[in-house]
Amino acid sequence: MIVIGGENLIDFVQTATEDGLPVYTAKPGGSCYNVAMAAARQGQDVVYVTPISNDSLGNVLAKRLLDDGVRFAAPRSNKPTSLAVVSIENSIPSYQFYRDGTAERDVTLDGLTAMMPAEAKAFHIGSLALIDGQDGAAWEAFFEAQAKAGLLTTLDPNARPIVVQDRAPYVERLMRMMTQAVVMKLSDEDLEFIYPDLSLMEAFDALCAHSSASLIVLTRGSEGCIARTKSLDLSLPASLADPLVDTVGAGDTFMATLVSECLRNGLLTPSDFDALTEDRLTAILTKAGKAAAINCQRQGCNPPTQEELS
């Protein structure tokens, strides 16, 4: 079983202009929400522990996860759904986020601890949920507790600088959590945000030296990915999307596949990763890249099923 926390929200994306006014399309989203959906489509037993609002937008969010077999540990919340608004002017997007006092931030450490299924083998968190507030502190403490309990802890910073009002404490939180993760995936943009004064490879070396993760994967879009364990250092080309529709949810699909394949291959503890061969790691990363490429051939986040990846 994979337990997943982190944000759920509705993206209002400008898709047209009518009578001089923008027209927006509502799309379910959120990085961790997408990871839950993608992992469930690959046949994993997924439990989502973040509250979802019981308002009309929350119903949209809940239905999509339920349709893919995700189970909810948290009760629905009376607080509103978080929103992200993406507006387009002169072909340039601008972003506004509305997350204060919303359902997905209605978490406490005690509540999360009470909801955690005893049969869980992995816990994943990342992105907006870790930026600030009492919910960010709760998620960090919960992540540390799961690491101490021996679960496969997985982390994807998926940094969103536009939402970060105070960079220093956020980066400090990420750095602390890197020492509690068993598997970590991040993008080249994440790495630049964390280490702005270093080159990409200098930053990757610094991160690997700091983190205690057994597997660290750096995704670089069309340039493929780099992966490092204690004994392996791999660089793989990207699986190319043909046609390329958009890249929404590609990183989340990659992350979900990475976690799913770790469970499928019995990779749960640091010692399991110490015994990981180059061929097995290559196969895992290749599948994650293929899943991300299939997602990119579709509009929005629409991850493939396990059958599509076979």
VOMAR-169763 format. One record per residue (C-alpha): x, y, z; residue number from 0. Coordinates in nm, 2 decimals. Example, Ala and Ser with C-alpha at 12.3 -4.5 7.8 and 13.67 -1.06 7.14 Angstrom:
% residues 2
<atom><u>1.23</u><v>-0.45</v><w>0.78</w><num>0</num></atom>
<atom><u>1.37</u><v>-0.11</v><w>0.71</w><num>1</num></atom>
***
This chain:
% residues 310
<atom><u>0.00</u><v>0.00</v><w>0.00</w><num>0</num></atom>
<atom><u>0.11</u><v>0.35</v><w>-0.09</w><num>1</num></atom>
<atom><u>-0.01</u><v>0.63</v><w>0.13</w><num>2</num></atom>
<atom><u>0.00</u><v>0.98</v><w>-0.03</w><num>3</num></atom>
<atom><u>-0.04</u><v>1.32</v><w>0.13</w><num>4</num></atom>
<atom><u>-0.02</u><v>1.67</v><w>-0.02</w><num>5</num></atom>
<atom><u>-0.22</u><v>1.92</v><w>-0.20</w><num>6</num></atom>
<atom><u>-0.54</u><v>1.88</v><w>-0.41</w><num>7</num></atom>
<atom><u>-0.67</u><v>2.18</v><w>-0.60</w><num>8</num></atom>
<atom><u>-0.86</u><v>2.30</v><w>-0.91</w><num>9</num></atom>
<atom><u>-0.66</u><v>2.47</v><w>-1.18</w><num>10</num></atom>
<atom><u>-0.86</u><v>2.73</v><w>-1.36</w><num>11</num></atom>
<atom><u>-0.68</u><v>2.76</v><w>-1.69</w><num>12</num></atom>
<atom><u>-0.76</u><v>3.03</v><w>-1.94</w><num>13</num></atom>
<atom><u>-0.85</u><v>2.86</v><w>-2.26</w><num>14</num></atom>
<atom><u>-1.01</u><v>3.13</v><w>-2.47</w><num>15</num></atom>
<atom><u>-1.13</u><v>3.49</v><w>-2.47</w><num>16</num></atom>
<atom><u>-1.49</u><v>3.58</v><w>-2.54</w><num>17</num></atom>
<atom><u>-1.63</u><v>3.93</v><w>-2.57</w><num>18</num></atom>
<atom><u>-1.31</u><v>4.06</v><w>-2.43</w><num>19</num></atom>
<atom><u>-1.33</u><v>3.85</v><w>-2.12</w><num>20</num></atom>
<atom><u>-1.11</u><v>3.54</v><w>-2.04</w><num>21</num></atom>
<atom><u>-1.27</u><v>3.20</v><w>-2.04</w><num>22</num></atom>
<atom><u>-1.14</u><v>2.95</v><w>-1.79</w><num>23</num></atom>
<atom><u>-1.16</u><v>2.57</v><w>-1.78</w><num>24</num></atom>
<atom><u>-1.16</u><v>2.39</v><w>-1.45</w><num>25</num></atom>
<atom><u>-0.91</u><v>2.10</v><w>-1.42</w><num>26</num></atom>
<atom><u>-0.85</u><v>1.88</v><w>-1.12</w><num>27</num></atom>
<atom><u>-0.49</u><v>1.89</v><w>-1.01</w><num>28</num></atom>
<atom><u>-0.21</u><v>1.92</v><w>-0.75</w><num>29</num></atom>
<atom><u>0.12</u><v>1.74</v><w>-0.77</w><num>30</num></atom>
<atom><u>0.05</u><v>1.48</v><w>-0.49</w><num>31</num></atom>
<atom><u>-0.31</u><v>1.44</v><w>-0.61</w><num>32</num></atom>
<atom><u>-0.17</u><v>1.35</v><w>-0.95</w><num>33</num></atom>
<atom><u>0.08</u><v>1.10</v><w>-0.80</w><num>34</num></atom>
<atom><u>-0.21</u><v>0.93</v><w>-0.63</w><num>35</num></atom>
<atom><u>-0.41</u><v>0.90</v><w>-0.95</w><num>36</num></atom>
<atom><u>-0.11</u><v>0.78</v><w>-1.15</w><num>37</num></atom>
<atom><u>0.00</u><v>0.51</v><w>-0.90</w><num>38</num></atom>
<atom><u>-0.36</u><v>0.38</v><w>-0.87</w><num>39</num></atom>
<atom><u>-0.38</u><v>0.35</v><w>-1.25</w><num>40</num></atom>
<atom><u>-0.07</u><v>0.13</v><w>-1.23</w><num>41</num></atom>
<atom><u>-0.25</u><v>-0.11</v><w>-1.00</w><num>42</num></atom>
<atom><u>-0.12</u><v>0.01</v><w>-0.67</w><num>43</num></atom>
<atom><u>-0.33</u><v>0.01</v><w>-0.35</w><num>44</num></atom>
<atom><u>-0.34</u><v>0.39</v><w>-0.29</w><num>45</num></atom>
<atom><u>-0.47</u><v>0.57</v><w>0.01</w><num>46</num></atom>
<atom><u>-0.49</u><v>0.95</v><w>0.01</w><num>47</num></atom>
<atom><u>-0.47</u><v>1.11</v><w>0.35</w><num>48</num></atom>
<atom><u>-0.52</u><v>1.48</v><w>0.26</w><num>49</num></atom>
<atom><u>-0.88</u><v>1.61</v><w>0.32</w><num>50</num></atom>
<atom><u>-1.08</u><v>1.70</v><w>0.01</w><num>51</num></atom>
<atom><u>-1.35</u><v>1.97</v><w>0.04</w><num>52</num></atom>
<atom><u>-1.72</u><v>1.87</v><w>0.03</w><num>53</num></atom>
<atom><u>-1.80</u><v>2.17</v><w>-0.19</w><num>54</num></atom>
<atom><u>-1.88</u><v>2.12</v><w>-0.56</w><num>55</num></atom>
<atom><u>-1.52</u><v>2.15</v><w>-0.67</w><num>56</num></atom>
<atom><u>-1.42</u><v>1.90</v><w>-0.41</w><num>57</num></atom>
<atom><u>-1.67</u><v>1.66</v><w>-0.55</w><num>58</num></atom>
<atom><u>-1.49</u><v>1.69</v><w>-0.89</w><num>59</num></atom>
<atom><u>-1.16</u><v>1.62</v><w>-0.72</w><num>60</num></atom>
<atom><u>-1.30</u><v>1.33</v><w>-0.52</w><num>61</num></atom>
<atom><u>-1.47</u><v>1.16</v><w>-0.81</w><num>62</num></atom>
<atom><u>-1.16</u><v>1.15</v><w>-1.03</w><num>63</num></atom>
<atom><u>-0.96</u><v>0.97</v><w>-0.76</w><num>64</num></atom>
<atom><u>-1.24</u><v>0.74</v><w>-0.67</w><num>65</num></atom>
<atom><u>-1.29</u><v>0.64</v><w>-1.03</w><num>66</num></atom>
<atom><u>-0.93</u><v>0.53</v><w>-1.04</w><num>67</num></atom>
<atom><u>-0.96</u><v>0.33</v><w>-0.72</w><num>68</num></atom>
<atom><u>-0.79</u><v>0.56</v><w>-0.47</w><num>69</num></atom>
<atom><u>-0.92</u><v>0.53</v><w>-0.12</w><num>70</num></atom>
<atom><u>-0.96</u><v>0.82</v><w>0.12</w><num>71</num></atom>
<atom><u>-0.84</u><v>0.81</v><w>0.48</w><num>72</num></atom>
<atom><u>-0.94</u><v>1.16</v><w>0.57</w><num>73</num></atom>
<atom><u>-1.30</u><v>1.27</v><w>0.61</w><num>74</num></atom>
<atom><u>-1.43</u><v>1.53</v><w>0.36</w><num>75</num></atom>
<atom><u>-1.38</u><v>1.89</v><w>0.49</w><num>76</num></atom>
<atom><u>-1.63</u><v>2.18</v><w>0.52</w><num>77</num></atom>
<atom><u>-1.35</u><v>2.42</v><w>0.41</w><num>78</num></atom>
<atom><u>-1.33</u><v>2.53</v><w>0.05</w><num>79</num></atom>
<atom><u>-1.12</u><v>2.38</v><w>-0.23</w><num>80</num></atom>
<atom><u>-0.78</u><v>2.54</v><w>-0.31</w><num>81</num></atom>
<atom><u>-0.76</u><v>2.72</v><w>-0.64</w><num>82</num></atom>
<atom><u>-0.49</u><v>2.80</v><w>-0.89</w><num>83</num></atom>
<atom><u>-0.57</u><v>3.05</v><w>-1.17</w><num>84</num></atom>
<atom><u>-0.36</u><v>3.05</v><w>-1.48</w><num>85</num></atom>
<atom><u>-0.42</u><v>3.35</v><w>-1.70</w><num>86</num></atom>
<atom><u>-0.27</u><v>3.42</v><w>-2.05</w><num>87</num></atom>
<atom><u>-0.18</u><v>3.76</v><w>-2.18</w><num>88</num></atom>
<atom><u>0.02</u><v>3.81</v><w>-2.50</w><num>89</num></atom>
<atom><u>0.09</u><v>3.43</v><w>-2.48</w><num>90</num></atom>
<atom><u>0.26</u><v>3.47</v><w>-2.14</w><num>91</num></atom>
<atom><u>0.10</u><v>3.28</v><w>-1.85</w><num>92</num></atom>
<atom><u>0.06</u><v>3.43</v><w>-1.50</w><num>93</num></atom>
<atom><u>-0.04</u><v>3.24</v><w>-1.19</w><num>94</num></atom>
<atom><u>-0.24</u><v>3.31</v><w>-0.88</w><num>95</num></atom>
<atom><u>-0.29</u><v>3.06</v><w>-0.60</w><num>96</num></atom>
<atom><u>-0.57</u><v>3.07</v><w>-0.34</w><num>97</num></atom>
<atom><u>-0.49</u><v>2.82</v><w>-0.05</w><num>98</num></atom>
<atom><u>-0.55</u><v>3.01</v><w>0.27</w><num>99</num></atom>
<atom><u>-0.80</u><v>2.83</v><w>0.50</w><num>100</num></atom>
<atom><u>-0.88</u><v>2.56</v><w>0.25</w><num>101</num></atom>
<atom><u>-0.96</u><v>2.19</v><w>0.29</w><num>102</num></atom>
<atom><u>-0.62</u><v>2.05</v><w>0.18</w><num>103</num></atom>
<atom><u>-0.45</u><v>2.25</v><w>0.44</w><num>104</num></atom>
<atom><u>-0.68</u><v>2.12</v><w>0.72</w><num>105</num></atom>
<atom><u>-0.43</u><v>1.87</v><w>0.86</w><num>106</num></atom>
<atom><u>-0.26</u><v>1.82</v><w>1.20</w><num>107</num></atom>
<atom><u>0.01</u><v>1.57</v><w>1.30</w><num>108</num></atom>
<atom><u>-0.23</u><v>1.40</v><w>1.54</w><num>109</num></atom>
<atom><u>-0.49</u><v>1.36</v><w>1.27</w><num>110</num></atom>
<atom><u>-0.25</u><v>1.22</v><w>1.02</w><num>111</num></atom>
<atom><u>-0.11</u><v>0.98</v><w>1.27</w><num>112</num></atom>
<atom><u>-0.46</u><v>0.85</v><w>1.36</w><num>113</num></atom>
<atom><u>-0.55</u><v>0.80</v><w>0.99</w><num>114</num></atom>
<atom><u>-0.23</u><v>0.62</v><w>0.89</w><num>115</num></atom>
<atom><u>-0.31</u><v>0.26</v><w>0.78</w><num>116</num></atom>
<atom><u>-0.12</u><v>-0.01</v><w>0.97</w><num>117</num></atom>
<atom><u>-0.05</u><v>-0.20</v><w>0.64</w><num>118</num></atom>
<atom><u>0.12</u><v>0.09</v><w>0.47</w><num>119</num></atom>
<atom><u>0.45</u><v>0.02</v><w>0.31</w><num>120</num></atom>
<atom><u>0.53</u><v>0.36</v><w>0.15</w><num>121</num></atom>
<atom><u>0.45</u><v>0.73</v><w>0.22</w><num>122</num></atom>
<atom><u>0.49</u><v>1.00</v><w>-0.04</w><num>123</num></atom>
<atom><u>0.47</u><v>1.38</v><w>0.00</w><num>124</num></atom>
<atom><u>0.60</u><v>1.69</v><w>-0.17</w><num>125</num></atom>
<atom><u>0.52</u><v>2.02</v><w>-0.35</w><num>126</num></atom>
<atom><u>0.29</u><v>2.29</v><w>-0.22</w><num>127</num></atom>
<atom><u>0.21</u><v>2.11</v><w>0.11</w><num>128</num></atom>
<atom><u>0.56</u><v>2.17</v><w>0.24</w><num>129</num></atom>
<atom><u>0.59</u><v>2.54</v><w>0.17</w><num>130</num></atom>
<atom><u>0.48</u><v>2.70</v><w>0.50</w><num>131</num></atom>
<atom><u>0.21</u><v>2.71</v><w>0.77</w><num>132</num></atom>
<atom><u>0.12</u><v>2.46</v><w>1.04</w><num>133</num></atom>
<atom><u>0.03</u><v>2.21</v><w>0.77</w><num>134</num></atom>
<atom><u>0.38</u><v>2.22</v><w>0.63</w><num>135</num></atom>
<atom><u>0.52</u><v>2.16</v><w>0.98</w><num>136</num></atom>
<atom><u>0.27</u><v>1.87</v><w>1.03</w><num>137</num></atom>
<atom><u>0.37</u><v>1.70</v><w>0.70</w><num>138</num></atom>
<atom><u>0.74</u><v>1.73</v><w>0.79</w><num>139</num></atom>
<atom><u>0.69</u><v>1.57</v><w>1.13</w><num>140</num></atom>
<atom><u>0.47</u><v>1.30</v><w>0.99</w><num>141</num></atom>
<atom><u>0.73</u><v>1.22</v><w>0.72</w><num>142</num></atom>
<atom><u>1.00</u><v>1.19</v><w>0.98</w><num>143</num></atom>
<atom><u>0.78</u><v>0.96</v><w>1.19</w><num>144</num></atom>
<atom><u>0.72</u><v>0.73</v><w>0.89</w><num>145</num></atom>
<atom><u>1.09</u><v>0.72</v><w>0.82</w><num>146</num></atom>
<atom><u>1.16</u><v>0.62</v><w>1.18</w><num>147</num></atom>
<atom><u>0.88</u><v>0.35</v><w>1.15</w><num>148</num></atom>
<atom><u>1.07</u><v>0.20</v><w>0.86</w><num>149</num></atom>
<atom><u>0.84</u><v>0.29</v><w>0.57</w><num>150</num></atom>
<atom><u>0.96</u><v>0.36</v><w>0.22</w><num>151</num></atom>
<atom><u>0.96</u><v>0.74</v><w>0.24</w><num>152</num></atom>
<atom><u>0.95</u><v>0.92</v><w>-0.10</w><num>153</num></atom>
<atom><u>0.99</u><v>1.29</v><w>-0.16</w><num>154</num></atom>
<atom><u>0.94</u><v>1.52</v><w>-0.46</w><num>155</num></atom>
<atom><u>1.01</u><v>1.89</v><w>-0.38</w><num>156</num></atom>
<atom><u>0.83</u><v>2.00</v><w>-0.70</w><num>157</num></atom>
<atom><u>0.91</u><v>2.36</v><w>-0.59</w><num>158</num></atom>
<atom><u>0.68</u><v>2.64</v><w>-0.70</w><num>159</num></atom>
<atom><u>0.88</u><v>2.96</v><w>-0.64</w><num>160</num></atom>
<atom><u>0.59</u><v>3.18</v><w>-0.73</w><num>161</num></atom>
<atom><u>0.40</u><v>3.05</v><w>-0.42</w><num>162</num></atom>
<atom><u>0.70</u><v>3.08</v><w>-0.18</w><num>163</num></atom>
<atom><u>0.69</u><v>3.40</v><w>0.02</w><num>164</num></atom>
<atom><u>0.99</u><v>3.31</v><w>0.24</w><num>165</num></atom>
<atom><u>1.25</u><v>3.10</v><w>0.06</w><num>166</num></atom>
<atom><u>1.49</u><v>3.03</v><w>0.35</w><num>167</num></atom>
<atom><u>1.27</u><v>2.83</v><w>0.59</w><num>168</num></atom>
<atom><u>1.11</u><v>2.64</v><w>0.30</w><num>169</num></atom>
<atom><u>1.45</u><v>2.53</v><w>0.17</w><num>170</num></atom>
<atom><u>1.56</u><v>2.45</v><w>0.52</w><num>171</num></atom>
<atom><u>1.26</u><v>2.22</v><w>0.55</w><num>172</num></atom>
<atom><u>1.34</u><v>2.05</v><w>0.23</w><num>173</num></atom>
<atom><u>1.70</u><v>2.00</v><w>0.34</w><num>174</num></atom>
<atom><u>1.58</u><v>1.84</v><w>0.66</w><num>175</num></atom>
<atom><u>1.34</u><v>1.61</v><w>0.49</w><num>176</num></atom>
<atom><u>1.61</u><v>1.50</v><w>0.24</w><num>177</num></atom>
<atom><u>1.78</u><v>1.33</v><w>0.54</w><num>178</num></atom>
<atom><u>1.46</u><v>1.13</v><w>0.61</w><num>179</num></atom>
<atom><u>1.38</u><v>1.02</v><w>0.25</w><num>180</num></atom>
<atom><u>1.47</u><v>0.68</v><w>0.11</w><num>181</num></atom>
<atom><u>1.38</u><v>0.78</v><w>-0.25</w><num>182</num></atom>
<atom><u>1.39</u><v>1.13</v><w>-0.38</w><num>183</num></atom>
<atom><u>1.30</u><v>1.27</v><w>-0.73</w><num>184</num></atom>
<atom><u>1.35</u><v>1.63</v><w>-0.83</w><num>185</num></atom>
<atom><u>1.37</u><v>1.83</v><w>-1.15</w><num>186</num></atom>
<atom><u>1.65</u><v>2.05</v><w>-1.28</w><num>187</num></atom>
<atom><u>1.43</u><v>2.35</v><w>-1.20</w><num>188</num></atom>
<atom><u>1.39</u><v>2.22</v><w>-0.84</w><num>189</num></atom>
<atom><u>1.77</u><v>2.19</v><w>-0.81</w><num>190</num></atom>
<atom><u>1.82</u><v>2.54</v><w>-0.94</w><num>191</num></atom>
<atom><u>1.58</u><v>2.67</v><w>-0.68</w><num>192</num></atom>
<atom><u>1.76</u><v>2.49</v><w>-0.40</w><num>193</num></atom>
<atom><u>2.11</u><v>2.56</v><w>-0.51</w><num>194</num></atom>
<atom><u>2.09</u><v>2.88</v><w>-0.72</w><num>195</num></atom>
<atom><u>2.46</u><v>2.96</v><w>-0.72</w><num>196</num></atom>
<atom><u>2.59</u><v>2.62</v><w>-0.84</w><num>197</num></atom>
<atom><u>2.59</u><v>2.46</v><w>-1.18</w><num>198</num></atom>
<atom><u>2.35</u><v>2.17</v><w>-1.24</w><num>199</num></atom>
<atom><u>2.60</u><v>1.89</v><w>-1.17</w><num>200</num></atom>
<atom><u>2.77</u><v>2.08</v><w>-0.88</w><num>201</num></atom>
<atom><u>2.42</u><v>2.12</v><w>-0.73</w><num>202</num></atom>
<atom><u>2.34</u><v>1.75</v><w>-0.79</w><num>203</num></atom>
<atom><u>2.66</u><v>1.65</v><w>-0.62</w><num>204</num></atom>
<atom><u>2.59</u><v>1.88</v><w>-0.33</w><num>205</num></atom>
<atom><u>2.24</u><v>1.74</v><w>-0.29</w><num>206</num></atom>
<atom><u>2.36</u><v>1.38</v><w>-0.30</w><num>207</num></atom>
<atom><u>2.62</u><v>1.46</v><w>-0.04</w><num>208</num></atom>
<atom><u>2.36</u><v>1.61</v><w>0.19</w><num>209</num></atom>
<atom><u>2.08</u><v>1.37</v><w>0.14</w><num>210</num></atom>
<atom><u>2.07</u><v>1.02</v><w>0.30</w><num>211</num></atom>
<atom><u>1.83</u><v>0.90</v><w>0.03</w><num>212</num></atom>
<atom><u>1.92</u><v>0.55</v><w>-0.11</w><num>213</num></atom>
<atom><u>1.80</u><v>0.66</v><w>-0.46</w><num>214</num></atom>
<atom><u>1.81</u><v>1.01</v><w>-0.60</w><num>215</num></atom>
<atom><u>1.67</u><v>1.08</v><w>-0.95</w><num>216</num></atom>
<atom><u>1.72</u><v>1.41</v><w>-1.13</w><num>217</num></atom>
<atom><u>1.48</u><v>1.46</v><w>-1.43</w><num>218</num></atom>
<atom><u>1.58</u><v>1.70</v><w>-1.70</w><num>219</num></atom>
<atom><u>1.29</u><v>1.70</v><w>-1.94</w><num>220</num></atom>
<atom><u>1.38</u><v>1.61</v><w>-2.29</w><num>221</num></atom>
<atom><u>1.74</u><v>1.55</v><w>-2.18</w><num>222</num></atom>
<atom><u>1.64</u><v>1.24</v><w>-1.98</w><num>223</num></atom>
<atom><u>1.73</u><v>1.17</v><w>-1.62</w><num>224</num></atom>
<atom><u>2.03</u><v>1.11</v><w>-1.39</w><num>225</num></atom>
<atom><u>2.01</u><v>0.86</v><w>-1.11</w><num>226</num></atom>
<atom><u>2.24</u><v>0.79</v><w>-0.82</w><num>227</num></atom>
<atom><u>2.26</u><v>0.52</v><w>-0.55</w><num>228</num></atom>
<atom><u>2.55</u><v>0.44</v><w>-0.32</w><num>229</num></atom>
<atom><u>2.70</u><v>0.22</v><w>-0.59</w><num>230</num></atom>
<atom><u>2.54</u><v>0.33</v><w>-0.92</w><num>231</num></atom>
<atom><u>2.55</u><v>0.64</v><w>-1.13</w><num>232</num></atom>
<atom><u>2.33</u><v>0.63</v><w>-1.44</w><num>233</num></atom>
<atom><u>2.23</u><v>0.87</v><w>-1.71</w><num>234</num></atom>
<atom><u>1.94</u><v>0.77</v><w>-1.93</w><num>235</num></atom>
<atom><u>1.79</u><v>0.94</v><w>-2.24</w><num>236</num></atom>
<atom><u>1.43</u><v>1.06</v><w>-2.23</w><num>237</num></atom>
<atom><u>1.14</u><v>0.87</v><w>-2.38</w><num>238</num></atom>
<atom><u>1.00</u><v>1.11</v><w>-2.63</w><num>239</num></atom>
<atom><u>0.63</u><v>1.19</v><w>-2.66</w><num>240</num></atom>
<atom><u>0.50</u><v>1.17</v><w>-3.02</w><num>241</num></atom>
<atom><u>0.30</u><v>1.38</v><w>-3.05</w><num>242</num></atom>
<atom><u>0.39</u><v>1.62</v><w>-2.77</w><num>243</num></atom>
<atom><u>0.06</u><v>1.77</v><w>-2.65</w><num>244</num></atom>
<atom><u>0.17</u><v>1.92</v><w>-2.32</w><num>245</num></atom>
<atom><u>0.39</u><v>1.84</v><w>-2.02</w><num>246</num></atom>
<atom><u>0.13</u><v>1.89</v><w>-1.74</w><num>247</num></atom>
<atom><u>0.17</u><v>1.61</v><w>-1.49</w><num>248</num></atom>
<atom><u>0.47</u><v>1.45</v><w>-1.65</w><num>249</num></atom>
<atom><u>0.69</u><v>1.48</v><w>-1.34</w><num>250</num></atom>
<atom><u>0.41</u><v>1.35</v><w>-1.12</w><num>251</num></atom>
<atom><u>0.36</u><v>1.05</v><w>-1.35</w><num>252</num></atom>
<atom><u>0.73</u><v>0.98</v><w>-1.34</w><num>253</num></atom>
<atom><u>0.73</u><v>1.00</v><w>-0.96</w><num>254</num></atom>
<atom><u>0.42</u><v>0.77</v><w>-0.93</w><num>255</num></atom>
<atom><u>0.58</u><v>0.51</v><w>-1.16</w><num>256</num></atom>
<atom><u>0.91</u><v>0.53</v><w>-0.97</w><num>257</num></atom>
<atom><u>0.74</u><v>0.46</v><w>-0.64</w><num>258</num></atom>
<atom><u>0.52</u><v>0.19</v><w>-0.79</w><num>259</num></atom>
<atom><u>0.82</u><v>0.01</v><w>-0.94</w><num>260</num></atom>
<atom><u>1.01</u><v>0.02</v><w>-0.61</w><num>261</num></atom>
<atom><u>0.72</u><v>-0.16</v><w>-0.44</w><num>262</num></atom>
<atom><u>0.68</u><v>-0.40</v><w>-0.73</w><num>263</num></atom>
<atom><u>1.05</u><v>-0.49</v><w>-0.72</w><num>264</num></atom>
<atom><u>1.06</u><v>-0.52</v><w>-0.34</w><num>265</num></atom>
<atom><u>1.27</u><v>-0.21</v><w>-0.29</w><num>266</num></atom>
<atom><u>1.16</u><v>-0.09</v><w>0.05</w><num>267</num></atom>
<atom><u>1.47</u><v>-0.04</v><w>0.27</w><num>268</num></atom>
<atom><u>1.81</u><v>0.12</v><w>0.22</w><num>269</num></atom>
<atom><u>1.97</u><v>-0.23</v><w>0.21</w><num>270</num></atom>
<atom><u>1.73</u><v>-0.33</v><w>-0.07</w><num>271</num></atom>
<atom><u>1.86</u><v>-0.04</v><w>-0.27</w><num>272</num></atom>
<atom><u>2.22</u><v>-0.12</v><w>-0.19</w><num>273</num></atom>
<atom><u>2.17</u><v>-0.45</v><w>-0.37</w><num>274</num></atom>
<atom><u>2.00</u><v>-0.29</v><w>-0.67</w><num>275</num></atom>
<atom><u>2.17</u><v>-0.38</v><w>-1.00</w><num>276</num></atom>
<atom><u>2.22</u><v>-0.15</v><w>-1.29</w><num>277</num></atom>
<atom><u>1.99</u><v>-0.35</v><w>-1.52</w><num>278</num></atom>
<atom><u>1.70</u><v>-0.34</v><w>-1.26</w><num>279</num></atom>
<atom><u>1.75</u><v>0.04</v><w>-1.20</w><num>280</num></atom>
<atom><u>1.76</u><v>0.10</v><w>-1.58</w><num>281</num></atom>
<atom><u>1.44</u><v>-0.09</v><w>-1.63</w><num>282</num></atom>
<atom><u>1.26</u><v>0.10</v><w>-1.35</w><num>283</num></atom>
<atom><u>1.37</u><v>0.44</v><w>-1.48</w><num>284</num></atom>
<atom><u>1.29</u><v>0.35</v><w>-1.84</w><num>285</num></atom>
<atom><u>0.94</u><v>0.26</v><w>-1.74</w><num>286</num></atom>
<atom><u>0.90</u><v>0.58</v><w>-1.54</w><num>287</num></atom>
<atom><u>1.02</u><v>0.78</v><w>-1.85</w><num>288</num></atom>
<atom><u>0.78</u><v>0.59</v><w>-2.08</w><num>289</num></atom>
<atom><u>0.49</u><v>0.66</v><w>-1.85</w><num>290</num></atom>
<atom><u>0.57</u><v>1.03</v><w>-1.84</w><num>291</num></atom>
<atom><u>0.60</u><v>1.04</v><w>-2.22</w><num>292</num></atom>
<atom><u>0.26</u><v>0.87</v><w>-2.27</w><num>293</num></atom>
<atom><u>0.11</u><v>1.13</v><w>-2.03</w><num>294</num></atom>
<atom><u>0.27</u><v>1.41</v><w>-2.24</w><num>295</num></atom>
<atom><u>0.09</u><v>1.27</v><w>-2.55</w><num>296</num></atom>
<atom><u>-0.24</u><v>1.37</v><w>-2.38</w><num>297</num></atom>
<atom><u>-0.39</u><v>1.70</v><w>-2.27</w><num>298</num></atom>
<atom><u>-0.34</u><v>1.77</v><w>-1.90</w><num>299</num></atom>
<atom><u>-0.24</u><v>1.51</v><w>-1.64</w><num>300</num></atom>
<atom><u>-0.38</u><v>1.18</v><w>-1.78</w><num>301</num></atom>
<atom><u>-0.14</u><v>0.91</v><w>-1.67</w><num>302</num></atom>
<atom><u>-0.13</u><v>0.56</v><w>-1.84</w><num>303</num></atom>
<atom><u>-0.26</u><v>0.24</v><w>-1.69</w><num>304</num></atom>
<atom><u>-0.04</u><v>-0.06</v><w>-1.61</w><num>305</num></atom>
<atom><u>-0.17</u><v>-0.23</v><w>-1.93</w><num>306</num></atom>
<atom><u>-0.05</u><v>0.06</v><w>-2.14</w><num>307</num></atom>
<atom><u>0.30</u><v>0.03</v><w>-1.99</w><num>308</num></atom>
<atom><u>0.32</u><v>-0.35</v><w>-2.04</w><num>309</num></atom>
***
